Amino acid sequence: MAERSLAPDNKPLPPYLSLEVDRVGEELIYKVACSGRPAQTLLSTLDDIIQALLLVEPIICEIREKGRK
């Protein structure tokens, strides 16, 4: 569920940016690479991912909690 909620909305990604998400159990592992651009571009991408995670996490936790009841 989280993978779909956090999938990039600007597909296709720009050619200088690569993003891979792997799921291992309940963990999501992000692999992000940015080449030929300033470091700020990578930092902005990481910030977008973190902001999305902060929005989605409480919703996923609530759904899981309701499923346990």
C-alpha positions in Angstrom: 0.0 0.0 0.0 2.7 2.5 0.9 4.6 1.9 -2.3 1.6 2.9 -4.4 0.9 5.9 -2.2 4.5 7.1 -2.4 5.1 6.3 -6.1 6.5 9.3 -8.0 3.8 11.4 -9.6 6.0 12.9 -12.2 6.6 9.9 -14.5 8.7 9.6 -16.4 11.4 10.8 -14.1 13.9 13.3 -15.6 16.8 11.6 -17.2 19.2 12.8 -14.5 17.2 11.2 -11.7 16.7 7.6 -10.8 14.5 6.2 -8.1 14.1 2.6 -7.0 12.0 1.4 -4.0 12.3 -2.0 -2.6 10.2 -3.6 0.1 11.8 -5.9 2.7 9.1 -7.0 5.1 7.6 -3.8 6.5 10.5 -1.6 5.4 10.7 0.5 2.3 14.3 1.0 1.0 14.7 4.0 -1.3 17.6 4.2 -3.8 17.9 7.6 -5.2 20.6 8.8 -7.6 21.0 12.2 -9.3 23.8 13.0 -11.8 24.8 16.1 -13.6 22.8 18.4 -11.3 23.6 20.4 -8.2 23.3 18.6 -4.9 20.2 20.8 -4.1 18.3 18.8 -6.8 19.0 15.6 -4.9 18.1 17.2 -1.6 14.8 18.5 -3.0 13.9 15.0 -4.2 14.8 13.5 -0.8 12.7 16.2 0.9 9.7 15.3 -1.3 10.0 11.7 -0.4 10.3 12.4 3.3 7.3 14.8 3.2 5.2 12.1 1.4 6.3 9.5 4.0 5.2 11.8 6.8 1.8 12.2 5.3 1.2 8.5 4.5 2.6 6.9 7.7 -0.2 7.9 10.1 -2.8 6.7 7.6 -1.2 3.3 7.1 -0.8 2.9 10.9 -4.5 3.7 11.4 -5.5 1.1 8.7 -3.3 -1.5 10.3 -4.7 -0.8 13.8 -8.3 -1.1 12.5 -7.4 -4.4 10.8 -6.1 -5.8 14.1 -9.4 -5.2 15.9 
